[in-house]
C-alpha cells in the first residue's frame, strides 16, 4: 500500500480545492481551509506553479483531464505526455489517467509518492469498480481515484460499497453528476482520504460543491461521528440552505448525524434504489429521515406507510421519518408561514389571505392560515392544481383573474423569484395598492433578498422572506428527526438572519 502520511487522519479529511480558471486576488478566500490546490490545466491552462504557491500556502496537484473522462483536453498523446512531464518537475502531485497515462516514460519521471491514478467513467456495479481498482492498484501511487457517473439514483451506492469493502486510506471513490453530490460527502466517512471542492464559481465537474460550501454546510474537513443520515430530496436542491442549518445544529448540539442533499429526477426511483435498497444500513449509516421539497411532496405522501392527519388533509408531506421500520409522513410546512408571522407580530385571525401556488407548499400554507383563523383564497396558474386545491374546501381564483389588492396577507408559494429573469409573482402596482398593515410572505429564498422582498420593501409592505419560512418549518422538522430542539438563535445565525425579531426591523424583514 502506498504511503498515506500526506493525508489527514484522526477524524479529519483532506480538502483539495479545484482551480478551473486563472486565479485572482480572491483565491485565498475561496480556498481557505483547503490543504491542496488542484490545477485543472485542461480548463485553466498550464499556469506557473510559483505564483500559485505564493497565493496558496498548501501543496499543488496538476490535473490534465481528458475529454474522454469528462475534461477538456483532447490533444495528441505526445502533446499530453509533454505537458505531464513538464508538470512532474514542478508540482507535488500529478494526476495520471489509468486508461492513457501509465506509460513507462511517465512512470519513470513521476515516482509513486507523487502519483494520483484516476479513472472517470460510466456507472458500474461494485464488482465492476473492484475490477477497475485492481488494475489501477497494480501501479503504485499515493492516491487512487475512481469516479463513476451517477445517472440513476442508485448509481451512487457502488463507489461507497467499494470504499467499505477495501478499507484503505489511499482510495477516493464517489459518483459524479448532480445526482451523486451526496456521495462526495459520505465517502470520507467510509475511508476516502480527500474531498474535492471548487475554488470558485466554476466547478471542476458537474455537481462539485465549492470549498466554502463544504466548510459552511457540511463542517468539513472535520469528520464528526455519524450514526444516522438525514437529507433533503428534491429537484433542484443545490440552492438549499437546509444542509447548513441541520448540520450546523448537529455539530452544536452533539448529534451524531449527517444531513445530505439528494437531488433526483425521479422520487420513485430514488426511493426504490437508495432508501429501500438497504445499502446505507449495511454501511452502518441508516437513512432515518428526509425533508422533501419541490416537486416531490405529493410523492412523499404516497410512499409513506403512515401519515399524519395534517399531511393527509394537505395531500402532501415535506417530512418523512422512519419509526421502527415504518416511514411516516408529516407536514411542517404550515409552521413555515405561521411561526415567522407570529414573530413579526402579524395578526392572522380574521385576515384575508391569498396563497399563490397550489402545490404541496401552497396547500400547506393555506391550511395553516385557515386553521389560524384567516379567510384564505388559493390561486394557481394550473387548472388541475385548482381542482386539487378545491378538496381543501377553500375558494380558488385563477391567477389571470386575480386582484391581490383585496388581501391583507399574500403568500408566494411558486418558484418565481428563484431564476434570474423571473417575473414578480405580485406586481409592484399590486403591492402599492395593498391595505395598511398588509404582509407578504415569500417561500423563495437566496443569498440575498428576493426580487419580491425588495419590491415589497420599496412599497412599504412588511415581508417575511424565505429564510424565515425555512427556519419556521425546520424547528418542528428537526424535533421530529432528532428528538431535540433546534435553538432559534442558533438557527438564525446559521441562516444569516438578524438576531433581533423581525418586528423590530420594520419594513422588509431580512
C-alpha positions as CSV (number, residue, x, y, z in Angstrom):
1,X,0.0,0.0,0.0
2,X,1.2,3.5,-0.8
3,X,2.4,6.0,1.8
4,X,-0.7,7.6,3.2
5,X,1.0,10.0,5.6
6,X,0.3,13.0,3.4
7,X,-3.5,12.7,4.0
8,X,-5.1,13.9,7.2
9,X,-6.3,11.2,9.6
10,X,-7.9,11.1,13.1
11,X,-11.3,12.4,12.2
12,X,-10.3,14.9,9.5
13,X,-10.4,14.8,5.7
14,X,-8.0,16.5,3.3
15,X,-9.7,19.2,1.3
16,X,-8.5,19.7,-2.3
17,X,-9.6,23.0,-4.0
18,X,-10.1,22.7,-7.7
19,X,-8.9,25.7,-9.7
20,X,-10.6,25.9,-13.1
21,X,-9.5,29.5,-14.2
22,X,-6.5,31.7,-13.8
23,X,-6.7,32.9,-10.1
24,X,-7.4,36.4,-8.9
25,X,-6.8,38.1,-5.5
26,X,-9.9,36.3,-4.2
27,X,-8.1,32.9,-4.4
28,X,-7.0,32.9,-0.7
29,X,-10.6,33.5,0.5
30,X,-12.0,30.9,-1.9
31,X,-9.6,28.2,-0.8
32,X,-9.4,29.0,2.9
33,X,-9.5,25.7,4.8
34,X,-8.1,23.6,1.8
35,X,-4.9,21.7,2.2
36,X,-4.2,21.2,-1.6
37,X,-4.9,23.2,-4.7
38,X,-5.6,21.2,-7.9
39,X,-4.8,23.0,-11.1
40,X,-7.2,21.7,-13.8
41,X,-4.8,22.6,-16.6
42,X,-7.3,21.4,-19.2
43,X,-9.6,24.3,-18.1
44,X,-7.3,26.9,-16.7
45,X,-4.2,26.3,-18.8
46,X,-0.6,25.4,-17.7
47,X,-0.2,28.1,-15.0
48,X,3.2,28.8,-13.4
49,X,3.1,27.0,-10.1
50,X,5.4,29.6,-8.4
51,X,2.8,32.4,-8.4
52,X,0.2,29.8,-7.3
53,X,2.4,28.8,-4.4
54,X,2.6,32.5,-3.3
55,X,-1.2,32.8,-3.4
56,X,-1.9,29.3,-1.9
57,X,0.1,28.1,1.2
58,X,-0.6,24.4,0.7
59,X,0.6,21.8,-1.8
60,X,-0.2,21.6,-5.5
61,X,-1.8,18.9,-7.7
62,X,-1.6,19.0,-11.5
63,X,-4.5,17.5,-13.5
64,X,-5.0,17.4,-17.3
65,X,-8.4,15.8,-17.5
66,X,-9.1,14.3,-20.9
67,X,-12.3,14.8,-22.9
68,X,-12.9,11.0,-22.7
69,X,-13.1,11.3,-18.9
70,X,-15.1,14.5,-18.6
71,X,-12.4,17.1,-19.1
72,X,-11.5,19.5,-21.8
73,X,-8.1,18.1,-23.1
74,X,-8.3,16.3,-26.5
75,X,-4.9,16.8,-28.0
76,X,-2.4,14.2,-29.3
77,X,-0.9,11.7,-27.0
78,X,2.6,13.2,-27.5
79,X,1.4,16.6,-26.5
80,X,-0.3,15.2,-23.4
81,X,2.9,13.4,-22.3
82,X,4.9,16.6,-22.7
83,X,2.6,18.6,-20.5
84,X,2.5,15.9,-17.9
85,X,6.3,15.6,-17.9
86,X,6.7,19.3,-17.6
87,X,4.4,19.3,-14.6
88,X,6.2,16.4,-13.0
89,X,9.1,18.6,-12.0
90,X,7.1,21.4,-10.6
91,X,4.0,20.1,-8.8
92,X,3.8,18.0,-5.6
93,X,1.3,15.5,-7.2
94,X,0.4,14.7,-10.8
95,X,-2.9,13.1,-11.9
96,X,-2.4,10.2,-14.3
97,X,-5.4,8.7,-16.0
98,X,-5.3,4.9,-15.8
99,X,-6.6,4.5,-19.3
100,X,-3.9,6.6,-21.1
101,X,-1.1,7.8,-18.9
102,X,0.6,4.8,-17.4
103,X,3.3,4.7,-20.0
104,X,6.9,3.8,-18.9
105,X,8.2,7.3,-19.7
106,X,5.7,9.0,-17.4
107,X,6.1,6.4,-14.6
108,X,9.8,6.8,-14.7
109,X,9.6,10.6,-14.3
110,X,6.9,10.6,-11.6
111,X,7.6,8.4,-8.6
112,X,4.8,6.6,-6.8
113,X,4.6,9.0,-3.9
114,X,3.8,11.8,-6.4
115,X,1.1,10.0,-8.4
116,X,-2.6,10.2,-8.4
117,X,-4.0,7.4,-10.6
118,X,-7.6,8.2,-11.7
119,X,-10.5,6.8,-13.6
120,X,-13.7,8.5,-14.6
121,X,-16.3,6.5,-16.5
122,X,-19.8,5.1,-16.8
123,X,-21.8,3.9,-13.9
124,X,-20.7,0.5,-12.7
125,X,-21.7,-2.1,-10.0
126,X,-19.4,-2.8,-7.1
127,X,-17.8,-5.8,-8.8
128,X,-17.0,-3.7,-11.9
129,X,-15.5,-1.0,-9.8
130,X,-13.4,-3.6,-7.8
131,X,-12.0,-5.0,-11.0
132,X,-11.2,-1.5,-12.2
133,X,-9.4,-0.7,-9.0
134,X,-7.5,-4.0,-9.1
135,X,-6.0,-3.0,-12.5
136,X,-5.1,0.5,-11.2
137,X,-3.6,-0.7,-8.0
138,X,-1.0,-2.8,-9.9
139,X,0.8,0.6,-10.4
140,X,1.9,2.1,-7.0
141,X,0.5,5.6,-6.3
142,X,-0.2,8.0,-3.4
143,X,-3.9,8.1,-4.2
144,X,-6.3,6.1,-6.4
145,X,-9.5,8.0,-7.6
146,X,-12.5,6.2,-9.0
147,X,-15.4,8.3,-10.1
148,X,-18.3,6.6,-12.0
149,X,-21.2,8.7,-13.4
150,X,-24.5,8.8,-11.5
151,X,-27.3,8.6,-14.0
152,X,-29.8,6.8,-11.8
153,X,-30.2,7.4,-8.1
154,X,-28.7,4.1,-7.1
155,X,-25.6,4.6,-9.1
156,X,-24.0,6.4,-6.2
157,X,-24.0,3.4,-3.9
158,X,-21.4,1.3,-5.7
159,X,-18.4,3.6,-5.0
160,X,-19.4,3.8,-1.4
161,X,-19.7,0.0,-1.2
162,X,-16.2,-0.2,-2.8
163,X,-14.7,2.0,-0.1
164,X,-16.3,-0.1,2.7
165,X,-15.0,-3.3,1.1
166,X,-11.5,-2.1,0.5
167,X,-11.0,-0.4,3.9
168,X,-8.0,1.6,2.6
169,X,-6.8,5.2,3.2
170,X,-5.5,5.8,-0.3
171,X,-8.7,5.4,-2.3
172,X,-11.2,8.1,-3.1
173,X,-14.4,6.9,-4.7
174,X,-17.6,8.8,-5.3
175,X,-20.2,9.4,-8.0
176,X,-20.1,12.4,-10.4
177,X,-23.0,14.5,-11.5
178,X,-25.7,16.3,-9.7
179,X,-27.3,13.1,-8.5
180,X,-24.0,12.0,-7.0
181,X,-23.2,15.0,-4.9
182,X,-24.2,13.3,-1.7
183,X,-21.7,10.5,-2.2
184,X,-18.8,13.1,-2.2
185,X,-19.9,14.0,1.3
186,X,-20.4,10.4,2.6
187,X,-17.2,9.0,1.1
188,X,-14.8,10.4,3.7
189,X,-16.9,8.6,6.4
190,X,-16.0,5.4,4.6
191,X,-12.3,5.9,4.4
192,X,-11.8,8.2,1.4
193,X,-8.9,10.5,2.5
194,X,-9.8,13.5,0.3
195,X,-12.7,15.7,-0.7
196,X,-12.6,17.9,-3.8
197,X,-14.3,21.3,-3.8
198,X,-14.4,24.1,-6.4
199,X,-12.1,27.0,-5.7
200,X,-14.5,29.5,-7.3
201,X,-17.9,29.7,-9.0
202,X,-17.0,27.3,-11.8
203,X,-16.9,23.6,-10.6
204,X,-14.4,21.2,-11.9
205,X,-17.2,18.7,-12.6
206,X,-21.0,18.7,-12.6
207,X,-22.2,18.8,-9.0
208,X,-18.9,19.6,-7.4
209,X,-19.6,21.8,-4.3
210,X,-17.4,24.8,-3.6
211,X,-14.9,24.7,-0.8
212,X,-16.9,27.3,1.0
213,X,-20.0,25.1,0.8
214,X,-18.1,22.1,2.1
215,X,-17.0,24.1,5.2
216,X,-20.2,26.0,5.8
217,X,-22.8,23.4,5.1
218,X,-21.0,20.1,6.0
219,X,-18.4,21.1,8.6
220,X,-15.5,19.7,6.6
221,X,-12.7,19.0,6.9
222,X,-13.7,17.7,10.4
223,X,-15.4,14.3,10.4
224,X,-17.7,14.1,13.4
225,X,-19.3,10.8,14.3
226,X,-22.3,9.7,12.1
227,X,-24.8,7.2,13.3
228,X,-27.8,8.3,11.3
229,X,-28.3,10.0,8.0
230,X,-30.9,12.6,7.1
231,X,-31.3,14.7,4.0
232,X,-33.4,16.8,1.6
233,X,-34.8,15.2,-1.5
234,X,-36.0,17.4,-4.4
235,X,-35.1,18.8,-7.8
236,X,-33.3,21.1,-7.5
237,X,-31.6,21.1,-4.1
238,X,-28.2,22.6,-4.8
239,X,-29.5,26.0,-3.6
240,X,-31.0,24.6,-0.4
241,X,-29.8,26.0,3.0
242,X,-31.2,23.0,4.8
243,X,-27.9,21.2,5.0
244,X,-26.2,24.3,6.5
245,X,-29.0,24.6,9.1
246,X,-29.3,21.0,10.1
247,X,-25.6,20.0,10.0
248,X,-24.7,23.2,11.9
249,X,-27.2,22.3,14.6
250,X,-26.0,18.7,14.8
251,X,-22.5,20.0,15.4
252,X,-23.6,22.5,18.0
253,X,-25.8,20.0,19.9
254,X,-23.5,17.0,19.5
255,X,-26.0,15.0,17.4
256,X,-24.1,12.1,15.6
257,X,-25.8,12.6,12.2
258,X,-25.2,14.0,8.7
259,X,-27.7,15.8,6.5
260,X,-27.2,15.2,2.8
261,X,-28.5,16.7,-0.5
262,X,-30.4,14.1,-2.6
263,X,-31.1,15.6,-6.0
264,X,-33.1,13.3,-8.2
265,X,-35.2,13.4,-11.4
266,X,-37.5,10.6,-10.0
267,X,-38.5,10.3,-6.4
268,X,-39.9,6.9,-7.0
269,X,-36.5,5.6,-8.4
270,X,-34.7,7.3,-5.5
271,X,-37.0,5.6,-3.0
272,X,-36.6,2.2,-4.5
273,X,-32.8,2.3,-5.3
274,X,-31.5,4.3,-2.3
275,X,-34.0,4.3,0.5
276,X,-35.3,0.7,0.2
277,X,-32.1,-0.9,-1.0
278,X,-30.7,-1.4,2.5
279,X,-27.2,-0.4,1.3
280,X,-26.9,2.6,3.7
281,X,-28.0,0.4,6.6
282,X,-25.4,-2.2,5.6
283,X,-22.7,0.6,5.6
284,X,-23.6,1.4,9.2
285,X,-25.3,4.8,8.4
286,X,-29.0,4.2,8.1
287,X,-31.2,6.8,6.5
288,X,-33.6,7.9,9.3
289,X,-35.5,10.9,7.9
290,X,-36.0,13.1,4.9
291,X,-37.0,16.6,4.2
292,X,-38.9,16.7,0.9
293,X,-39.2,19.7,-1.4
294,X,-40.4,20.6,-4.8
295,X,-41.7,18.7,-6.8
296,X,-42.0,15.6,-4.7
297,X,-44.2,16.4,-1.7
298,X,-47.2,14.5,-3.1
299,X,-44.9,11.5,-4.0
300,X,-43.5,11.6,-0.4
301,X,-47.0,11.1,1.0
302,X,-47.7,8.3,-1.5
303,X,-44.6,6.2,-0.4
304,X,-45.2,6.5,3.3
305,X,-46.5,3.6,5.3
306,X,-48.4,6.0,7.7
307,X,-49.4,9.7,7.5
308,X,-50.5,12.4,10.0
309,X,-54.0,13.8,9.7
310,X,-52.4,17.1,8.7
311,X,-50.3,15.6,5.8
312,X,-53.3,13.6,4.7
313,X,-55.5,16.7,4.6
314,X,-53.0,18.7,2.7
315,X,-52.3,15.8,0.3
316,X,-48.6,16.3,0.6
317,X,-45.7,15.8,3.0
318,X,-42.4,17.7,3.5
319,X,-41.1,15.3,6.1
320,X,-40.6,11.5,6.2
321,X,-39.5,9.8,9.4
322,X,-38.5,6.2,9.7
323,X,-40.0,5.0,13.0
324,X,-39.4,1.3,13.9
325,X,-39.1,0.4,10.2
326,X,-42.2,2.3,9.1
327,X,-41.9,5.6,7.1
328,X,-44.3,8.2,8.5
329,X,-45.3,11.3,6.6
330,X,-45.8,14.7,8.2
331,X,-46.0,18.3,7.0
332,X,-44.3,21.1,8.9
333,X,-44.8,23.5,6.1
334,X,-47.7,25.3,7.8
335,X,-45.3,26.3,10.6
336,X,-43.1,27.8,7.9
337,X,-45.7,30.6,7.5
338,X,-47.3,30.7,10.9
339,X,-44.1,30.9,13.0
340,X,-42.5,33.9,11.3
341,X,-45.8,35.7,11.2
342,X,-46.1,35.3,14.9
343,X,-42.6,36.6,15.4
344,X,-43.5,39.5,13.2
345,X,-46.5,40.2,15.4
346,X,-48.8,40.0,12.4
347,X,-52.4,39.1,13.2
348,X,-53.8,36.1,11.3
349,X,-57.3,35.5,12.6
350,X,-59.9,37.4,10.6
351,X,-57.4,38.5,7.9
352,X,-57.9,37.9,4.2
353,X,-55.1,35.7,2.9
354,X,-54.1,34.9,-0.7
355,X,-51.9,32.0,-1.4
356,X,-50.4,31.9,-4.9
357,X,-49.4,28.4,-5.8
358,X,-51.5,25.3,-5.1
359,X,-48.7,22.7,-5.0
360,X,-47.8,21.0,-1.7
361,X,-46.2,24.1,-0.2
362,X,-49.0,26.3,-1.2
363,X,-51.7,24.0,0.1
364,X,-49.8,23.6,3.4
365,X,-49.6,27.4,3.8
366,X,-53.4,27.7,3.0
367,X,-54.3,25.0,5.5
368,X,-52.1,26.5,8.2
369,X,-53.6,30.0,7.7
370,X,-57.1,28.7,7.6
371,X,-56.6,26.8,10.9
372,X,-55.3,30.0,12.4
373,X,-58.5,31.8,11.5
374,X,-57.7,33.6,8.3
375,X,-60.1,33.7,5.3
376,X,-58.0,32.0,2.7
377,X,-58.2,32.1,-1.1
378,X,-56.0,29.8,-3.3
379,X,-54.7,30.8,-6.7
380,X,-52.7,29.0,-9.3
381,X,-51.8,29.1,-13.0
382,X,-52.7,25.5,-13.5
383,X,-56.4,24.5,-13.6
384,X,-55.6,21.0,-12.4
385,X,-53.9,22.4,-9.3
386,X,-57.0,24.5,-8.6
387,X,-59.2,21.4,-8.9
388,X,-57.0,19.5,-6.4
389,X,-57.0,22.5,-4.0
390,X,-60.8,22.6,-4.0
391,X,-60.6,19.4,-2.0
392,X,-59.5,21.6,0.9
393,X,-62.8,23.4,0.9
394,X,-61.3,26.8,0.1
395,X,-62.2,29.2,-2.6
396,X,-60.0,29.2,-5.7
397,X,-59.3,32.1,-8.2
398,X,-57.3,31.6,-11.4
399,X,-54.2,33.7,-11.5
400,X,-55.4,35.5,-14.6
401,X,-58.5,36.8,-12.7
402,X,-56.6,37.7,-9.5
403,X,-56.6,41.1,-7.8
404,X,-54.2,40.9,-4.9
405,X,-55.1,44.3,-3.6
406,X,-58.1,42.9,-1.7
407,X,-56.0,40.9,0.7
408,X,-54.1,41.5,3.9
409,X,-51.7,38.5,3.6
410,X,-50.0,37.5,0.4
411,X,-48.1,34.2,0.2
412,X,-45.9,33.4,-2.8
413,X,-45.8,29.6,-2.9
414,X,-44.5,29.5,-6.5
415,X,-40.8,29.2,-7.6
416,X,-41.0,32.7,-9.1
417,X,-38.0,34.7,-7.9
418,X,-35.5,31.8,-7.9
419,X,-34.5,32.3,-11.5
420,X,-32.6,35.5,-12.6
421,X,-35.2,36.5,-15.2
422,X,-38.3,35.5,-13.3
423,X,-41.3,38.0,-13.2
424,X,-42.6,39.1,-9.9
425,X,-45.4,36.9,-8.6
426,X,-47.2,40.0,-7.5
427,X,-46.6,43.2,-9.5
428,X,-45.2,46.4,-8.0
429,X,-48.5,48.1,-8.7
430,X,-50.4,45.4,-6.8
431,X,-48.0,45.7,-3.8
432,X,-48.5,49.5,-3.7
433,X,-52.3,49.0,-3.5
434,X,-52.2,46.7,-0.6
435,X,-54.1,47.8,2.6
436,X,-52.2,49.3,5.5
437,X,-50.6,46.6,7.7
438,X,-50.5,44.0,4.9
439,X,-47.8,41.4,5.0
440,X,-46.1,39.5,2.1
441,X,-44.6,36.0,2.7
442,X,-42.2,34.7,0.1
443,X,-41.4,31.0,0.3
444,X,-38.4,31.5,-2.1
445,X,-35.0,32.4,-0.7
446,X,-31.5,33.0,-1.8
447,X,-28.2,34.5,-0.5
448,X,-29.8,38.0,-0.7
449,X,-33.4,39.3,-0.5
450,X,-35.5,38.0,-3.4
451,X,-37.0,40.4,-6.0
452,X,-40.4,40.1,-4.3
453,X,-38.9,41.0,-0.9
454,X,-37.2,44.0,-2.4
455,X,-40.3,45.1,-4.2
456,X,-42.4,44.8,-1.1
457,X,-39.8,46.8,0.9
458,X,-39.9,49.6,-1.7
459,X,-43.7,49.7,-1.4
460,X,-43.5,50.0,2.4
461,X,-45.0,46.5,2.8
462,X,-43.7,44.2,5.5
463,X,-42.2,41.0,4.1
464,X,-41.4,37.6,5.6
465,X,-38.5,36.3,3.5
466,X,-37.9,32.6,2.6
467,X,-35.1,32.0,5.1
468,X,-37.6,32.9,7.9
469,X,-40.0,30.4,6.4
470,X,-37.3,27.7,6.2
471,X,-36.5,28.2,9.8
472,X,-40.1,28.1,10.9
473,X,-40.8,24.7,9.3
474,X,-37.3,23.3,10.3
475,X,-37.9,23.8,14.0
476,X,-40.6,21.1,14.1
477,X,-38.8,19.0,11.4
478,X,-35.6,19.0,13.5
479,X,-37.6,17.8,16.6
480,X,-39.2,15.0,14.6
481,X,-35.9,13.8,13.2
482,X,-33.7,14.1,16.3
483,X,-35.9,14.4,19.3
484,X,-34.0,17.6,20.1
485,X,-35.0,21.3,20.0
486,X,-33.2,23.5,17.5
487,X,-32.4,26.7,19.3
488,X,-33.9,29.6,17.4
489,X,-30.9,31.9,17.9
490,X,-28.6,29.2,16.5
491,X,-30.9,28.7,13.5
492,X,-31.0,32.4,12.7
493,X,-27.2,32.6,12.9
494,X,-26.7,29.6,10.7
495,X,-29.1,31.1,8.0
496,X,-27.6,34.5,8.2
497,X,-30.7,36.1,9.7
498,X,-30.6,39.0,12.0
499,X,-30.6,38.1,15.7
500,X,-33.4,40.6,16.5
501,X,-37.0,39.8,16.0
502,X,-38.2,40.9,12.5
503,X,-40.9,43.0,14.2
504,X,-38.1,45.4,15.4
505,X,-36.8,45.9,11.9
506,X,-39.9,47.4,10.3
507,X,-40.4,47.4,6.5
508,X,-38.7,44.5,4.9
509,X,-37.8,41.6,7.1
510,X,-34.2,40.4,6.3
